[in-house]
């Protein structure tokens, strides 16, 4: 295992630094606004702007890379993100913060695309699953460590913004110092929204719901914890434990996903989220022990929805369309994550902070209602279904190019669709086919190895 991961340690370090900075920035901004008694609507708007920037970056990032190359694109985006982070300390005008937050998301998406292109170039076909797992661990670990910085440095001064900018400066080092050649340029495959809405409606509904819930969690859970009376250190521990739950649950989830019906698992986990979120949604003031336990349990469940939906959708889509499917799922998730913090922020402003978990329970109930295992026709189920479940992050810490690392996607298809695409901006609209999942027809570096030939 060490021999497999060693060639990728520089890229993992870059990802780790990026996510430490990103995780710390999200929580810091929420706590900073809470300390200034700013409406929760603004906090939600900041996170929505970040996810909007991520979605926008997925569309334009490959153009930047194609124009100037991977190293220059990554370096430029790291510099822009660092400057935008420091801009939060220079300006107190909230609309300007929203613009800066969007710039951070856009720049980070371009950085993700460079890292994933390079990981794909260096990974042997048989190693893709292990490399993907390492990438996921680095992502989750970075988010957790970003929260724990608040435990060691609870003062909400400009020092934390400087630490975030420092992380983005350090993530630049292994890429900027590499002497290796640029990887082959990769283009996000054209999405086919009409086809996938018709083919995998229940998966898209789950992904949208997951985006609504998890996007709201990252943006507003620090504010909720602060309004429950937690200190900055306790908020950091609360967020760190919840994000760690998302990492912890991935491997038992894979065992369940490979052995039981995935639609039924999605419905069961959505129902479990309702049960776990209800105490926090009903009680305006929650004892500290209950808050940590219930929050940890909610996170165990909510971070299961996206990986299950990805596995479920891959079971019903042919191999030559899985690259496009990955892009469609990420965009759907990003749309949900852009809307969720805004809606949850309004509810918290009108009815109190506990409405964050009321929002979680509500949309989990929608998933219980919409996901119907008996409606799955299996008309287009692939021959080798269920495909092997792959542990993966679900908080937009990846780009549409992540399909090149997913072992469920054939490497030859990646080469044909992501390297040889004559026009990546053309979106194909194939003839609609019968619904597969159900009857619903509406979606609710210094040591890089030599590049392989």
N, C-alpha and C positions, 0 to 999 in steps of 0.2 A: 504493500500500500504506500509506504514512504517513497519507494522508487517511482511510483506512478504520480504522486502529488508533487514531488520535488521540482520537476520542470515548470510547474505552474505557480510556484509560491510567490513570484513577483506580481503576477496578475491577481492572485488572491489577496496579497497585501494591498494592492491598489483598491480592490473592491472593499476590503475591510475599512480602509481609511475613509473612502467615500461614504460608506454607510454609518460609520461613527459620526461623521460630520452631519449627515442628513438627519439621523435620529436625534442627535443633540439639538440641532436647529429647530426641528418641529416642536419638541417639548419646551425648549427655551422660549420660543415665541408665544406659545400658549400661556406659559406661566408669567411671562413678562406682561402680557395684556391683562391677565387676571389680576396681577398686582396693581395695575393701573385702572382696574374696574371698567374695562372695555367690554362691550356687549359680546356675547358668545357668537353672534352673527359674524363679527369681524374675524374671530378665530377660525370659524368654519370657512370663511371666504379665503383666508390665507392658504389653508390646506387644499381647498378646491383649486386655487390658482396654481399650486404646485403640481397637482395631478393633471390639470389642463396643459401645463408646460411639458409634462412628460409625454402626454399624448401627441402634442404638436411636435416635440422633438423626434418622436418615432417616424414622423412623416418627412422631416427635412434633414435629419441627421445623416442619412446615407448620401444625400447630395453634397453635404459639406465634406464628408470623407472622400467621396469620389473626386472632388475638386482639388483638395490640398493634401490628401493622404491621411493615414491613420494617426501618426505621431503628431503632426501639426494640428489636426482636428482635436485630438485629445488634449493637447497642451493649451490650445486656445480656449476650449470649453472649461478646463480646470481654472484658467486665469479669470475667465468671465464669472464663473460661479463664485470663486473666492472674492472677487470685487463686489458681486451682488450681496454676498453675505455681510461683508463689512459695510455695505451701504445701509443695512438696517440700523447700524449704530450711528450713522451720520444724519439720517432723516427720521423724524418722528411722525410724518404724515402717512396715515394708514393706506390711502390709495397707492402711494408710492411703494409701500411694503408689498402690496398685492402684485404690482408689476415686478418687483425684485424677486418675489417668490416664484412667479411664473418663469422668470429667467433662470433661476436655480433649477427648476424642474426640467426645462428645455436643455440646459447644458448638461445635466446629469444623464439624461437619456442618450445624448450623443456619446458620452463617456461609456455608458453601458454597451452601446453598439460596438465601440472600438474593442473593449475587453472581450466581448463575446465573439467577435470576429477572430481575435487572436487565439482565444481558447479553442475555437473550432479548428484553426489552422494547425495548432500544436497537438491536438488530441488524436490519438489513433482511434479507429472506428470501434475497437473493442473496449476502449477506455472512456467512451463518452458518458456513460452512466456515472462512473466514479468521478470524473471531472465535473459533471453537473452537480453531484452531491457536494463536492468541495466548494463549488461556487455558492450553493445554497447555504452551507454552513457559514461561510465567510460573510454572507449577507445578513443572516440572522444574528450572528455573533457581533457584527458591527453595530446593528441596531440596539442590541442589549448593552454593549459597552458605552454607547452614546448616552443611554439613560443613567448608567452608573457614574458617569462623570459628575452628574448633579449631586450624587451622594458625597463625593469628595470635594466639590466646589459648589455649595448651595447658593452663594450670592449671585443674584441675577444682574450682574454688571456686564460691561463690555468685554470683560475677560473671556466670557464664554463664546461670544461671537469671534473673538480672536482665535480661540481654540478650534472652532469650526473651520475658519479660514486656514488655519494651520494644517488641519486634516486634508483639506483639498490641495494644499501645496505639497504635502507629503505623498499623496496618491499620484502626483505627477512624476515623481522621481523615477520609479522603475520603468515607466514607459518612455520617458524622455532620454534615459541613458542606454536603452537597448541598442545594440549594434546589428540586430537582425533585420532582415528585409521585411517590408510591409506584407501583411497577409493579403490573399486575394480579396478584392472588394466583394462585399456581399450586399445584395439588395433585398429589402423586405418584399416578400411575395405579394402580388396584388390580392386584396381581400375580395371575397365574394359574398357580400352581406345577405343578398336575397336567397342564395343557395343555402347558407348555413342557418338562417332564420327558419327556413322550411325543413331542413334536415335535422338540426339538433336544437329545437326550441327550448327544451327543458334544461339543457346544459347552459345555454345563453342566459336563461332566466336565473339560474343559480349563480353564474359568474357576475351578472349585474347586481344581484342581491349581495353577493360577497363584497363587491366593490363599494356598495352603499354602506355596508356595515364596517368593513375594515378601514376604509377611508375616513369615516367618521371617528373611528377609534383612535387612529393616529393623530388626528387633528384636535379632537375634543376631550379625549380621556384625561390628559393632563389638567385641563380646565376643570373637569368634573371632580377629579381627585383633590385639586386645590380648594374647590368650593365645599368639599366635604371636611375641610379643616386640616388636611395633611400639609406638613412642611415640605419645603423643596426636596430635602433628602428623602422623605417618605414617598413623594411623587415619583422620584427617580427609581426607587425600589419597586413601587407599584407597577410602573411602566416596564421596567426591566423584567420583572417576574412574569408579566402578561406576555411580553414578546418571547421570552424564553419558553413559555408554554407552547407557542407556535412551532418552535424548533423541536421541542420534546415530543410532540404528538405525531410528527411526520412518519416515523418508522412503524409504530403500532397501526397507524392509519393505513400504511401500505399493506400490512399483513391482512387487515380487514378487507381492504379494497380488492385484493386479489382472490378472496374467498367468498365474498357475499355480493349480492346484487347491489350495484352502485347507486341506482336510483333510490332503492330502499334506504341505503346508508345516508344519502343526502337528506332524505325526509326525516330520518331518525336524528341525525345531528342537528337539523334545523329545529326539531321539537325539543331536543336537549338544550339548545341555546335559549329557547323561550323559557324553559324551566329555570335555567341558571340566571338569566337576566331579570326575572320577575322580582326577586328580593331587592335588587338595586334600583329597579324601576318604580317600586311601590314606596320604599322608605326614603324620606327626604334626608334623613341623617342615618348613616350606617356605622355600626361599630367597626373599629379598625380591623379586627380579625375577620369579621364577615366580609368586609370590603376586599381584603386581599384574597380570601378563599374564593368568593364568588367571582371576582374579576379574573382570577387564574382559571377557574372552570369555564367561564365564558370564552376566554381566549383559546383554551384547549379545543373548543367546539368550533368557534368562528374561523379559525385558521385551517379547518378541515374542508370547508366548502369549496374553495377554488381548486385545490388539487383533485378532489373527487370529480368536480365538473369537467376538468381537463381530461381525466382518465375516461369518464363516461362518454364524452364527445369523441375521443379518439377511437372508441370501440365501434362507432357508427359512421366513420369517415374513412374513405379509401386512402391508402398510403400516399398517393400523389397529390392529395389535397391537404395533408396535415401541416405543411408549412403555412399555407393560407389560413388554416384553422387557428394556428397559434397567434397569428396577427389579429384575427378577428376576436379571439378571446381576450387578448390584452387590451384592445381598444374598447371592447365592451366593459371590461373591468375598469378601465380608466374613466369611461363615461359615468359609471356608477360612483366611482371614488371622487369625481368632480362634483356630482350632485349631492351626495350623501352629507358631507360636512355642512353645506349650506342649509339643507332642510333640518338636520339635527340641531344646527346652531339657532335657527328660528324657534324650534320647539323648546330648547333650553332657555332661551330668552323669555318666552311667553309663560312657560309652565314650571320652570325650575331645572336645576342641573340633572336631576334624576331622569329627566326625559331622554337623556342620551341612551340609557339602557332600555327605556321604553321604546325608543326608536329601533334598537336592536331586536327586541322581542316582537315588535310589529312586523318587521320585514322577514324575520324568521318564520312567523305565522303565515305570511304570504307564500314563502317557499313550501311550507307544509301543505298549503292548499294547492299550489301550482304543480308541484312535483308528484306525479302519480305513476308509480311503478307499473300498475296494471295497464296503463295506456301505452306503454312501450311496445311497439310492434316488432322490433328487431328485423325490419324489412331489409335494411342495408347494413346489418351488423357484419363486421369483417370476420373472415374465417377463423382467425386466431384470437378472437375476443374471448374473455377479457384480456386486453393487453396488460403487460406488467405495469403496475403503478410506479410512478416516479415521484419521489419527494421533491418539492419545488417551492420556492417563495411565491407569495401571491400579493405583494404590496407594491407592484410596479418597480421592483428592484431589478428589472430585466427589460430587454427590448424585444421587438419582433424577431430579431436575429437569434433569440434564444432557441428557436426551433432547430438551429444547426447543432445544438448540444443535446437535444432530447433524443434518447435512444429509441423512442417509439417512431421517430421520423427516419426513413431510410436515407443514408448518406448520399446515394446517387441522386435522389430527388432533391436534396439540398443543393448539390452541384448544378443540377439542371435548372432549378427554379430561382436560386439565389445568386448564382454567379453568371449564368448564361442568359438571364432574362433580357430580351431586347429592349423592353420599355417597362421599367418597374412601376411607372405611374399609371399605366393602363389598368383599370379594374374590370376584370371579366365579369360578365353577367350571364352565367349558363342557364340553360333551360331548367325550370323548377322541377323537382322530383317529389314523390310522395313523402310525407312525414315519416321519419323513422322512430324518433323517441316517443312521440305521443300524438294525440289528436289536436293539440294546440297548434295553430299556425301563426301565433303572434308571440314575440319574445317578451315577455313581461316588460529582462529588464535588464536589468543587468544580467540576468541568467536565463533569458528566454532560450529555449532550444531552437535548433535550426528549423526553419519552416519546412514542412513536408512538401514534396513536389505535387 
